[in-house]
Amino acid sequence: MRSFFESDLGFYYGVGVFIIGVFVVGMATFAVLNPGGVGTVELVGLSGGFFLFMLVYFIAISIQRLEGGDSV
């Protein structure tokens, strides 16, 4: 496991997974604390925007891998 995070790409993948986890925990916590606070339109917009952000993040990692950078 340690050798995975010693490479640049492994670290970037780990950060991406951590960010997804923080988003999911944050949304779940908000839903429990304030169940009527976010409407469907806002929730879809927020989740869709986050999905697009993470998609671009992981595409950028894939492009770096194709450039012949650090291999996992």
Secondary structure as UniProt FT lines:
FT   HELIX           2..6
FT   HELIX           8..33
FT   TURN            35..36
FT   HELIX           40..66
FT   TURN            67..68
//
